[in-house]
Structures are given as C-alpha cells and as structure tokens.
Amino acid sequence: MNRSIDELANRIENALSIDEKIKPQPASGDEAIPRDQGKLGNADANETSVGINADSNSDSESGSDYGTSYSSSSDSESDDDHNIYNGPPPPLAVHMPLLPADVKSVFAKDQSALDVIVEFIQNGRAKRIVVMAGAGISTDAGIPDFRSPGTGLYDNLQSYKLPYPEAIFSIDYFKKNPKPFYVLAKELYPGQFVPTKSHFFIKLLADKGLLQRHYTQNIDCLERVAGIDPELIVEAHGSFHTAHCIGKKCRKEYSQSWVQEKIFADEIPRCDTCASLIKPDITFFGEGLPSRFFDLLKHDFSSCDLLIVMGTSLLVQPFASLVNDVGDSVPRLLINRVRVGEARLPGSGFDFDGRHVGRLHRDALILGDCDEACSLLAERLGWADCLAELRSAFTQQKR
C-alpha cells in the first residue's frame, strides 16, 4: 500500500460521520461475511513438497447455490472450507492422496495429479480451460486479500470504527456515508499495481487458445492490465473499469479515468446530471451480480474440460458453487494455501481424498503460493520462457 496502515486508518476514521453503533441490515437474502472459524489446515503427510518456497498469498473471498446477489456462506459448523492459514506461507506441496482401493480416479496411482494435468494439457485433451480466481492471485502485487488473519482487508478494517468491517462494501452503508469507501478506493485503485505471475499464466493460457474463460472475484482489473482479452474475463463481483450513477432514474455511465480523477482529488464523485452518487461497478453486498456472470456460466462450465481454481477461500456465493458445474469426469485443480471447498455431501465440492464412494476421483491439490505454483506449471509444460517473455514485454512496455 502507498500509505501506512495507521495513516489510512486515521483518514477513514476522520471520514466517518455516522454513529458507529448503527449497523445497517443487509438486503434480503444477504448477510455479512462471518469471521472464519475452524482448525488450522496445514499440509499433511500425503503432501509432497516440490522444493519451492512460497513468498506470500492465497485465501480471499468466496463458498453453494445460485442467487442473484452477492452473499457469503453462513454454515455455522466448522469445516475445511472455513479454515484460514495463520502462519508463514507453506512450502509448495502437491497433495498425494491414499485412495481407497475401490475408488476410480482420473489420475494414475503411480503419477502425481500435477503430472497428469500437465499431460492432459500437453496432449490436447484440455482445450477449454476455465480458471476461477480470488484475491490470492493478487496479493503478490501488494493488494491485500480479504480474510487472512492480521493482514487481510477485513481484519485491518476492524480498527477503522466502521459499524462492521464489511460495511465498507455494503450498498446501504455506502448510500448513507460513501466517504470511507472512497478513501479506501484511492489506495486500491487500478494503475498502482503490476500483474503477478498468476495473471500472466492465465494470459499465457489465453494466448495459446486454451482459456475458455477466466472468472475472477477480484475488482483490481489486473487481468485487463495483463492484456487478457476482456471477452475472456468475467468479473463476477464487478470492477473499477466502469462506474454508474446510483440514481434509479439516471444510471449514467462514467469512465474509470473520470472517477479516478475525482477520487485522487479527494472528492466524492457525483453525477453531473442528477447529483446522485457515482459508484464504480463493484458488486456490493445487497446488489445483484453482473448479468454477464449468469449469461455465460452455463455454456462455459458445461463445456469446460479442465477447471483451475486459485487463491480463494470459496466462501462467497454464488461464485463458490461454480466448482460443481463442470462435468463429473472433468479434472479440477485447486491452488491455495489451505484446503478449501471440500464436499460435505457427494457433488457439493472438492473431494481430494476419494471419500465419496461411487464417484470418480478427479480433484487435485497444490498447497502453497499461487505465483510459485503457476511458475511450476509453466516449467512442467515447457512454457517457462514464454511466461518470462510475457512479464518482460509488459515491463518494457510500461517504461
């Protein structure tokens, strides 16, 4: 971040003008994201280290059935998809499950799941790859994730005297007091951050004609900055790319640059037609998801032949449920610091260990840093030079 956390806290505190004891109720069907609970999800004896140390990164936002608005998983029981890793980044490790003898798997018993997925891509069996990503792919760019204890955005917002941390992304709270959001938005605004290796790996999949679609929960626009064709991107929770007047009868559109100019001048953007507030097209709690999300997901996931999920805690709905929408035999790879999104019932999430009898085992797991895992994948695929060239070309272009 460009300013110290204390300075930012003071600025947001000074911006607040609403009685902090008043907590606006989320819109019907929505609720504030709960504090994550549960035991620590460290790697176990069935994980094989590949000898690459992670620098940082992973969990963020996300969790089951479609709805029209942005909400979070609220199951009161602790389970793996509620675990948050609260320590140094673990070494990169490929999970090697000890499957029951009667469980059939898409992965050969004498091969790691990573090797099988690499072969799957190399031999042309994976031509329509869907990537799902959360804030974990952007933390190496200096953007905080939402849920990591101590460093996540929500943990740090607790000291800013908001009525509750998620209020800064609540449409009801924004309408009453937009200034705290814009103080934070100034720190997070696109143009201040450089895409990570993970973004460029996804760009590489696109350049090779293998990316069916990239579904991101992130609002940072780093996929666009990395050069991925916007047609291949679904910004499930919106982004800063465009903004609109929130007046119901107006809804005038404003550009990213127009809003940025106002924000960096410490002004509250207001519509020049009706004087209502201008809000970036980020999906706040209490708002519906972009129509593009629903328009494309059925086609994209029904025809997907490899699903890669990166840097997300799979807690926020309806994004989290998308992992269940690919075919029953389609391999799914999770890259994350901890195990998340595991199934309580057959067909309701990941099954890394073949626990659900009668179902084909098709889930692979790499525990560790997203950038390190993407570098490993690129190396195994023979794309390491291509990945380096993409990053180098971007750096040269920005000089």
The 8 nearest C-alpha neighbors of each residue, nearest first, counted from 0:
[[1, 2, 141, 186, 3, 142, 187, 4],
 [0, 2, 186, 3, 191, 4, 187, 7],
 [3, 1, 0, 4, 6, 7, 186, 5],
 [2, 4, 6, 5, 7, 1, 0, 8],
 [3, 5, 7, 6, 8, 2, 155, 0],
 [6, 4, 8, 3, 7, 9, 2, 10],
 [5, 7, 9, 3, 8, 4, 10, 2],
 [8, 6, 10, 4, 9, 5, 11, 3],
 [9, 7, 5, 11, 159, 6, 10, 4],
 [8, 10, 12, 6, 7, 11, 13, 5],
 [9, 11, 7, 13, 12, 8, 14, 6],
 [10, 12, 14, 179, 8, 13, 9, 159],
 [13, 11, 9, 14, 15, 10, 159, 8],
 [14, 12, 10, 11, 15, 9, 16, 8],
 [15, 13, 11, 12, 179, 178, 10, 16],
 [16, 14, 12, 13, 17, 11, 179, 178],
 [15, 17, 14, 18, 176, 13, 19, 12],
 [18, 16, 15, 19, 176, 21, 175, 20],
 [17, 19, 20, 21, 16, 162, 15, 22],
 [18, 20, 162, 21, 17, 161, 160, 22],
 [21, 19, 18, 162, 22, 17, 161, 163],
 [22, 20, 19, 18, 23, 162, 17, 24],
 [21, 23, 162, 20, 24, 163, 19, 166],
 [24, 22, 21, 25, 172, 171, 166, 162],
 [23, 25, 22, 26, 171, 30, 27, 31],
 [26, 24, 30, 29, 285, 23, 27, 31],
 [25, 27, 285, 29, 28, 24, 30, 284],
 [26, 28, 29, 25, 285, 30, 24, 68],
 [27, 29, 26, 30, 70, 68, 25, 285],
 [30, 28, 70, 27, 26, 25, 285, 31],
 [29, 31, 25, 70, 32, 71, 28, 26],
 [30, 32, 33, 165, 25, 29, 71, 70],
 [31, 33, 71, 30, 34, 165, 70, 72],
 [34, 32, 35, 31, 73, 71, 72, 30],
 [33, 35, 36, 32, 146, 81, 153, 31],
 [36, 34, 81, 33, 82, 83, 37, 146],
 [37, 35, 81, 77, 82, 34, 38, 83],
 [38, 36, 77, 82, 81, 78, 39, 35],
 [37, 39, 82, 40, 36, 83, 77, 79],
 [38, 40, 82, 41, 84, 83, 37, 85],
 [39, 41, 337, 82, 38, 84, 338, 42],
 [42, 40, 39, 43, 337, 84, 89, 338],
 [41, 43, 46, 40, 44, 366, 337, 45],
 [44, 42, 45, 46, 41, 94, 40, 47],
 [43, 45, 46, 42, 47, 95, 94, 96],
 [46, 44, 95, 43, 96, 94, 47, 97],
 [47, 45, 94, 93, 95, 44, 92, 43],
 [48, 46, 92, 93, 94, 49, 45, 95],
 [49, 47, 92, 50, 91, 93, 46, 90],
 [48, 50, 92, 51, 91, 47, 93, 90],
 [49, 51, 48, 52, 91, 90, 92, 47],
 [52, 50, 91, 49, 90, 53, 371, 48],
 [51, 53, 90, 91, 50, 54, 89, 371],
 [54, 52, 368, 90, 88, 55, 367, 371],
 [55, 53, 88, 52, 368, 56, 139, 371],
 [56, 54, 88, 53, 368, 139, 138, 57],
 [55, 57, 135, 368, 138, 139, 369, 136],
 [135, 58, 56, 310, 336, 335, 368, 311],
 [59, 57, 311, 312, 310, 135, 147, 146],
 [60, 58, 311, 145, 134, 144, 312, 146],
 [59, 61, 312, 311, 315, 314, 145, 313],
 [315, 314, 60, 313, 62, 312, 319, 311],
 [314, 313, 319, 315, 61, 72, 316, 63],
 [64, 320, 62, 319, 316, 317, 65, 72],
 [65, 63, 320, 317, 66, 316, 319, 321],
 [64, 66, 317, 63, 67, 316, 320, 318],
 [65, 67, 68, 317, 64, 316, 69, 70],
 [66, 68, 287, 288, 65, 69, 317, 286],
 [69, 67, 287, 286, 66, 288, 70, 285],
 [68, 70, 284, 287, 286, 316, 288, 285],
 [71, 69, 29, 316, 315, 30, 68, 284],
 [72, 70, 315, 316, 32, 314, 73, 62],
 [71, 73, 314, 62, 315, 74, 316, 70],
 [72, 74, 75, 71, 33, 32, 30, 314],
 [75, 73, 76, 72, 77, 78, 81, 71],
 [74, 76, 73, 77, 36, 72, 33, 78],
 [77, 75, 74, 78, 37, 36, 73, 81],
 [76, 78, 37, 36, 81, 75, 79, 74],
 [79, 77, 81, 80, 76, 37, 82, 341],
 [78, 80, 82, 81, 339, 338, 341, 340],
 [79, 81, 339, 340, 78, 82, 341, 312],
 [82, 80, 79, 35, 78, 36, 37, 77],
 [83, 81, 37, 79, 80, 39, 40, 38],
 [82, 84, 85, 39, 81, 147, 35, 40],
 [83, 85, 39, 86, 337, 40, 82, 336],
 [86, 84, 148, 83, 147, 87, 39, 149],
 [85, 87, 84, 88, 89, 148, 83, 39],
 [86, 88, 89, 85, 55, 84, 54, 53],
 [89, 87, 53, 55, 86, 54, 90, 367],
 [88, 90, 367, 87, 91, 53, 336, 52],
 [91, 89, 52, 53, 367, 92, 51, 88],
 [90, 92, 367, 51, 366, 48, 52, 49],
 [93, 91, 48, 47, 366, 46, 365, 49],
 [92, 94, 365, 47, 46, 364, 48, 95],
 [93, 95, 46, 364, 45, 47, 365, 96],
 [94, 96, 45, 46, 93, 111, 47, 97],
 [97, 95, 352, 98, 45, 94, 351, 46],
 [96, 98, 99, 95, 352, 45, 353, 100],
 [97, 99, 96, 353, 352, 100, 102, 354],
 [98, 100, 102, 101, 97, 353, 354, 352],
 [101, 99, 102, 98, 103, 97, 353, 104],
 [100, 102, 99, 103, 356, 98, 357, 353],
 [103, 101, 99, 100, 104, 98, 353, 356],
 [102, 104, 359, 360, 101, 105, 358, 100],
 [103, 105, 360, 106, 359, 361, 102, 107],
 [104, 106, 361, 360, 107, 103, 359, 330],
 [105, 107, 104, 112, 115, 108, 110, 361],
 [106, 108, 110, 109, 105, 104, 111, 115],
 [109, 107, 110, 106, 111, 104, 98, 97],
 [108, 110, 107, 111, 106, 112, 95, 115],
 [111, 109, 107, 108, 112, 114, 115, 106],
 [110, 112, 113, 114, 115, 95, 109, 106],
 [111, 113, 115, 114, 363, 106, 116, 110],
 [112, 114, 116, 111, 115, 117, 93, 363],
 [115, 113, 117, 111, 112, 116, 118, 110],
 [114, 116, 112, 118, 117, 113, 119, 106],
 [115, 117, 119, 113, 118, 114, 112, 120],
 [116, 118, 114, 120, 119, 115, 380, 121],
 [119, 117, 121, 115, 120, 116, 122, 114],
 [118, 120, 116, 124, 117, 122, 121, 125],
 [121, 119, 125, 117, 118, 123, 122, 124],
 [120, 122, 118, 123, 119, 117, 380, 124],
 [121, 123, 120, 119, 124, 118, 125, 117],
 [124, 122, 125, 120, 121, 126, 119, 118],
 [123, 125, 119, 122, 120, 126, 304, 121],
 [126, 124, 120, 123, 304, 119, 127, 305],
 [125, 127, 209, 128, 124, 123, 304, 210],
 [128, 126, 211, 303, 209, 304, 210, 125],
 [129, 127, 305, 210, 211, 303, 209, 306],
 [128, 130, 306, 212, 211, 213, 303, 210],
 [129, 131, 307, 213, 308, 306, 214, 132],
 [132, 130, 308, 214, 215, 213, 307, 309],
 [133, 131, 309, 215, 308, 310, 311, 216],
 [134, 132, 311, 310, 216, 135, 59, 217],
 [133, 135, 59, 144, 137, 136, 217, 310],
 [57, 310, 134, 136, 56, 58, 137, 133],
 [135, 137, 134, 310, 197, 369, 138, 133],
 [138, 136, 140, 134, 135, 139, 142, 195],
 [137, 139, 142, 140, 141, 56, 143, 135],
 [140, 138, 141, 137, 195, 56, 55, 136],
 [139, 141, 138, 137, 142, 193, 195, 192],
 [142, 140, 138, 139, 143, 0, 137, 192],
 [141, 143, 138, 140, 137, 144, 139, 0],
 [144, 142, 138, 151, 152, 141, 145, 150],
 [143, 145, 151, 134, 59, 152, 146, 138],
 [146, 144, 151, 152, 59, 153, 60, 147],
 [145, 147, 151, 59, 144, 148, 153, 58],
 [146, 148, 151, 150, 145, 149, 58, 144],
 [149, 147, 150, 151, 85, 146, 154, 83],
 [148, 150, 154, 151, 147, 155, 85, 146],
 [149, 151, 148, 147, 152, 154, 155, 143],
 [152, 150, 147, 145, 146, 144, 154, 153],
 [151, 153, 145, 155, 154, 143, 144, 156],
 [152, 154, 156, 155, 164, 145, 151, 146],
 [155, 153, 151, 156, 157, 152, 149, 148],
 [154, 156, 152, 157, 153, 158, 151, 150],
 [157, 155, 153, 159, 158, 164, 154, 152],
 [156, 158, 155, 154, 164, 159, 160, 153],
 [157, 159, 156, 160, 155, 8, 161, 154],
 [158, 160, 156, 8, 12, 157, 161, 11],
 [161, 159, 158, 162, 12, 157, 19, 156],
 [160, 162, 163, 159, 19, 164, 166, 157],
 [161, 163, 19, 22, 20, 160, 21, 166],
 [162, 164, 161, 166, 165, 157, 22, 160],
 [165, 163, 166, 156, 153, 157, 161, 167],
 [164, 166, 167, 168, 163, 31, 169, 153],
 [167, 165, 169, 168, 164, 163, 172, 162],
 [166, 168, 165, 180, 169, 164, 179, 173],
 [169, 167, 283, 166, 165, 284, 170, 173],
 [170, 168, 166, 284, 172, 283, 171, 167],
 [169, 171, 173, 172, 283, 285, 284, 174],
 [172, 170, 174, 169, 173, 23, 175, 25],
 [171, 173, 175, 169, 174, 170, 166, 176],
 [174, 172, 177, 170, 176, 175, 171, 169],
 [173, 175, 171, 172, 176, 177, 170, 276],
 [176, 174, 172, 173, 177, 171, 17, 170],
 [175, 177, 173, 178, 174, 172, 17, 179],
 [178, 176, 173, 180, 179, 174, 175, 181],
 [177, 179, 181, 180, 176, 14, 182, 267],
 [180, 178, 182, 11, 181, 14, 177, 183],
 [181, 179, 183, 178, 182, 167, 177, 184],
 [180, 182, 184, 178, 183, 179, 185, 262],
 [181, 183, 179, 185, 180, 184, 178, 11],
 [182, 184, 180, 181, 186, 185, 179, 187],
 [185, 183, 181, 187, 186, 182, 188, 180],
 [184, 186, 188, 183, 182, 187, 181, 262],
 [185, 187, 184, 183, 188, 0, 1, 182],
 [188, 186, 184, 185, 189, 183, 142, 219],
 [187, 189, 185, 184, 186, 190, 191, 219],
 [190, 188, 191, 219, 220, 187, 192, 239],
 [189, 191, 192, 188, 193, 224, 221, 220],
 [190, 192, 189, 188, 193, 187, 186, 1],
 [193, 191, 190, 140, 189, 194, 141, 221],
 [192, 194, 140, 195, 191, 221, 224, 190],
 [195, 193, 221, 198, 225, 140, 192, 224],
 [194, 196, 197, 198, 140, 139, 193, 137],
 [197, 195, 199, 370, 198, 200, 373, 194],
 [196, 198, 200, 370, 195, 199, 373, 136],
 [199, 197, 201, 195, 200, 196, 194, 222],
 [198, 200, 202, 196, 201, 197, 203, 225],
 [201, 199, 203, 197, 202, 198, 196, 373],
 [200, 202, 204, 198, 203, 199, 205, 197],
 [203, 201, 199, 205, 200, 227, 204, 206],
 [204, 202, 200, 206, 205, 201, 199, 207],
 [205, 203, 201, 209, 207, 210, 202, 206],
 [204, 206, 210, 202, 208, 203, 207, 209],
 [207, 205, 203, 208, 204, 202, 209, 210],
 [208, 206, 204, 205, 209, 203, 210, 202],
 [209, 207, 205, 206, 210, 204, 126, 211],
 [208, 210, 126, 204, 127, 207, 205, 128],
 [211, 209, 205, 128, 204, 212, 127, 208],
 [210, 212, 127, 128, 129, 209, 299, 231],
 [213, 211, 231, 129, 210, 232, 214, 130],
 [212, 214, 130, 232, 129, 231, 131, 233],
 [215, 213, 233, 131, 130, 232, 234, 212],
 [216, 214, 132, 234, 217, 131, 235, 133],
 [215, 217, 133, 236, 235, 234, 132, 218],
 [218, 216, 215, 219, 134, 133, 236, 234],
 [217, 219, 238, 220, 237, 239, 216, 281],
 [218, 220, 221, 217, 189, 238, 239, 188],
 [221, 219, 223, 222, 218, 238, 224, 189],
 [222, 220, 224, 223, 194, 219, 225, 198],
 [223, 221, 225, 224, 220, 227, 198, 226],
 [222, 224, 226, 221, 220, 225, 227, 229],
 [223, 225, 221, 226, 222, 220, 194, 227],
 [226, 224, 222, 223, 227, 194, 221, 199],
 [227, 225, 223, 224, 228, 222, 202, 229],
 [226, 228, 202, 223, 222, 225, 229, 205],
 [227, 229, 230, 231, 226, 232, 223, 205],
 [230, 228, 232, 231, 227, 223, 233, 222],
 [231, 229, 228, 232, 233, 212, 227, 213],
 [232, 230, 212, 229, 228, 213, 233, 211],
 [233, 231, 213, 229, 230, 212, 214, 234],
 [232, 234, 214, 235, 213, 292, 215, 231],
 [235, 233, 237, 215, 236, 214, 216, 232],
 [234, 236, 216, 233, 237, 292, 215, 214],
 [237, 235, 282, 216, 234, 281, 288, 238],
 [236, 238, 281, 234, 282, 280, 235, 218],
 [239, 237, 218, 281, 240, 280, 220, 219],
 [238, 240, 279, 241, 280, 218, 255, 281],
 [241, 239, 255, 238, 220, 242, 254, 280],
 [240, 242, 254, 255, 239, 280, 279, 253],
 [243, 241, 279, 280, 253, 278, 252, 254],
 [244, 242, 252, 251, 250, 277, 278, 253],
 [243, 245, 277, 250, 251, 246, 276, 270],
 [244, 246, 250, 276, 277, 247, 243, 275],
 [247, 245, 249, 244, 248, 275, 250, 276],
 [248, 246, 249, 245, 250, 244, 275, 251],
 [247, 249, 246, 250, 245, 273, 251, 244],
 [248, 250, 246, 251, 247, 244, 273, 245],
 [251, 249, 244, 243, 246, 245, 247, 252],
 [250, 252, 244, 243, 249, 253, 270, 272],
 [253, 251, 243, 242, 250, 244, 254, 241],
 [252, 254, 242, 243, 241, 257, 251, 255],
 [255, 253, 241, 257, 256, 242, 258, 252],
 [254, 256, 241, 240, 258, 257, 259, 239],
 [255, 257, 259, 254, 258, 260, 253, 240],
 [258, 256, 254, 260, 259, 255, 253, 261],
 [259, 257, 261, 255, 260, 256, 262, 254],
 [258, 260, 256, 262, 261, 257, 263, 255],
 [259, 261, 257, 263, 258, 262, 256, 264],
 [262, 260, 264, 266, 258, 259, 263, 268],
 [263, 261, 265, 259, 264, 266, 260, 185],
 [262, 264, 265, 260, 261, 259, 185, 266],
 [263, 265, 261, 262, 266, 260, 259, 267],
 [266, 264, 262, 263, 261, 267, 182, 181],
 [267, 265, 261, 264, 262, 268, 263, 181],
 [266, 268, 269, 262, 261, 178, 265, 181],
 [269, 267, 277, 261, 266, 276, 258, 270],
 [270, 268, 276, 277, 274, 275, 267, 271],
 [269, 271, 274, 275, 272, 273, 244, 277],
 [272, 270, 274, 273, 269, 275, 251, 268],
 [271, 273, 270, 274, 249, 251, 275, 269],
 [272, 274, 275, 270, 271, 249, 246, 269],
 [275, 273, 270, 269, 271, 272, 276, 246],
 [276, 274, 270, 269, 273, 246, 244, 245],
 [277, 275, 269, 244, 245, 270, 268, 278],
 [276, 278, 244, 269, 268, 243, 270, 245],
 [277, 279, 242, 243, 280, 244, 276, 245],
 [280, 278, 242, 239, 281, 241, 243, 277],
 [281, 279, 242, 237, 238, 241, 239, 278],
 [282, 280, 237, 238, 279, 236, 283, 239],
 [281, 283, 236, 237, 286, 288, 280, 284],
 [284, 282, 168, 169, 286, 170, 285, 281],
 [285, 283, 169, 69, 286, 168, 170, 70],
 [284, 286, 26, 25, 283, 170, 29, 68],
 [287, 285, 68, 283, 284, 282, 69, 288],
 [286, 288, 68, 67, 69, 289, 285, 282],
 [287, 289, 68, 67, 282, 236, 290, 69],
 [290, 288, 291, 292, 287, 235, 237, 236],
 [289, 291, 292, 293, 294, 288, 287, 295],
 [292, 290, 294, 289, 293, 295, 233, 235],
 [293, 291, 290, 294, 289, 235, 295, 296],
 [294, 292, 290, 291, 295, 296, 289, 297],
 [293, 295, 291, 292, 290, 296, 297, 298],
 [296, 294, 293, 298, 297, 292, 299, 291],
 [295, 297, 299, 298, 293, 300, 292, 294],
 [298, 296, 299, 300, 295, 301, 294, 293],
 [299, 297, 301, 296, 295, 300, 302, 294],
 [298, 300, 296, 302, 297, 301, 303, 295],
 [299, 301, 325, 303, 302, 297, 324, 298],
 [300, 302, 298, 325, 303, 299, 297, 326],
 [301, 303, 300, 299, 298, 304, 127, 325],
 [304, 302, 300, 127, 301, 305, 128, 299],
 [303, 305, 329, 125, 127, 128, 302, 126],
 [306, 304, 128, 330, 303, 329, 125, 331],
 [305, 307, 331, 129, 128, 130, 332, 330],
 [308, 306, 130, 332, 331, 333, 131, 129],
 [307, 309, 131, 333, 132, 130, 332, 334],
 [310, 308, 334, 132, 335, 311, 333, 131],
 [135, 309, 311, 57, 133, 335, 58, 136],
 [312, 310, 133, 58, 59, 313, 60, 309],
 [311, 313, 58, 59, 61, 60, 314, 339],
 [61, 314, 312, 62, 319, 311, 340, 315],
 [62, 61, 313, 315, 72, 312, 71, 60],
 [61, 316, 314, 71, 62, 70, 72, 319],
 [317, 315, 318, 70, 71, 319, 62, 63],
 [316, 318, 65, 319, 320, 64, 66, 63],
 [319, 317, 316, 320, 321, 315, 61, 62],
 [318, 320, 62, 313, 316, 321, 317, 61],
 [321, 319, 63, 322, 318, 317, 323, 64],
 [320, 322, 324, 323, 319, 318, 317, 325],
 [323, 321, 320, 324, 319, 325, 348, 306],
 [324, 322, 321, 320, 325, 348, 347, 346],
 [325, 323, 321, 322, 300, 326, 301, 320],
 [324, 326, 300, 301, 323, 303, 329, 327],
 [327, 325, 329, 328, 301, 324, 303, 300],
 [326, 328, 329, 325, 359, 358, 361, 346],
 [327, 329, 326, 330, 361, 359, 105, 360],
 [328, 330, 326, 304, 327, 305, 325, 331],
 [331, 329, 361, 305, 362, 328, 306, 332],
 [332, 330, 306, 362, 307, 305, 363, 361],
 [331, 333, 363, 307, 364, 362, 308, 306],
 [332, 334, 308, 364, 309, 307, 335, 365],
 [335, 333, 309, 365, 366, 364, 308, 369],
 [334, 336, 310, 366, 57, 337, 367, 309],
 [337, 335, 367, 366, 57, 368, 58, 84],
 [338, 336, 335, 40, 366, 339, 84, 41],
 [337, 339, 79, 40, 80, 335, 336, 340],
 [340, 338, 80, 79, 341, 312, 337, 313],
 [339, 341, 80, 348, 313, 349, 342, 62],
 [342, 340, 349, 348, 339, 350, 80, 79],
 [343, 341, 348, 347, 344, 349, 350, 345],
 [342, 344, 341, 347, 345, 348, 78, 346],
 [343, 345, 342, 347, 346, 348, 355, 341],
 [346, 344, 347, 355, 342, 343, 348, 358],
 [345, 347, 348, 344, 323, 342, 349, 327],
 [346, 348, 342, 344, 345, 323, 343, 349],
 [349, 347, 342, 341, 340, 346, 323, 350],
 [348, 350, 341, 342, 340, 351, 362, 347],
 [351, 349, 352, 353, 341, 342, 362, 354],
 [350, 352, 362, 353, 349, 363, 96, 364],
 [353, 351, 96, 354, 350, 98, 97, 360],
 [354, 352, 360, 355, 350, 98, 351, 102],
 [353, 355, 352, 356, 350, 351, 99, 98],
 [356, 354, 353, 345, 358, 357, 350, 344],
 [357, 355, 358, 354, 102, 353, 101, 359],
 [356, 358, 355, 359, 102, 103, 101, 360],
 [359, 357, 356, 355, 360, 102, 103, 345],
 [360, 358, 103, 104, 361, 328, 357, 102],
 [359, 361, 104, 353, 103, 362, 358, 105],
 [360, 362, 330, 105, 104, 359, 331, 328],
 [363, 361, 331, 351, 330, 332, 350, 360],
 [364, 362, 332, 112, 331, 351, 333, 361],
 [363, 365, 333, 94, 332, 93, 334, 366],
 [366, 364, 93, 334, 92, 94, 333, 367],
 [367, 365, 336, 92, 335, 91, 334, 337],
 [368, 366, 91, 336, 89, 335, 90, 53],
 [367, 369, 53, 371, 56, 370, 55, 372],
 [368, 370, 372, 371, 136, 373, 334, 197],
 [371, 369, 197, 373, 196, 372, 368, 374],
 [370, 372, 374, 368, 369, 373, 375, 53],
 [371, 373, 375, 369, 374, 370, 376, 368],
 [374, 372, 376, 370, 375, 371, 197, 377],
 [375, 373, 371, 377, 372, 376, 378, 370],
 [374, 376, 372, 378, 373, 377, 379, 371],
 [375, 377, 373, 379, 378, 374, 380, 372],
 [378, 376, 382, 383, 380, 374, 375, 379],
 [377, 379, 383, 375, 381, 376, 380, 382],
 [380, 378, 376, 381, 377, 375, 117, 382],
 [381, 379, 377, 382, 378, 376, 117, 121],
 [382, 380, 378, 379, 383, 377, 384, 385],
 [381, 383, 377, 385, 380, 384, 378, 386],
 [382, 384, 378, 377, 386, 385, 381, 387],
 [385, 383, 387, 386, 382, 388, 381, 378],
 [384, 386, 388, 382, 387, 383, 389, 203],
 [387, 385, 383, 389, 384, 388, 382, 390],
 [388, 386, 384, 390, 385, 389, 391, 383],
 [387, 389, 391, 385, 386, 390, 392, 384],
 [390, 388, 386, 392, 387, 391, 385, 393],
 [389, 391, 393, 387, 388, 392, 394, 386],
 [390, 392, 388, 394, 393, 389, 387, 395],
 [393, 391, 395, 389, 394, 390, 388, 396],
 [392, 394, 396, 390, 391, 395, 389, 397],
 [393, 395, 391, 397, 396, 392, 390, 398],
 [396, 394, 392, 398, 397, 393, 391, 390],
 [395, 397, 393, 394, 398, 392, 391, 390],
 [396, 398, 394, 395, 393, 392, 193, 391],
 [397, 395, 396, 394, 393, 392, 391, 193]]
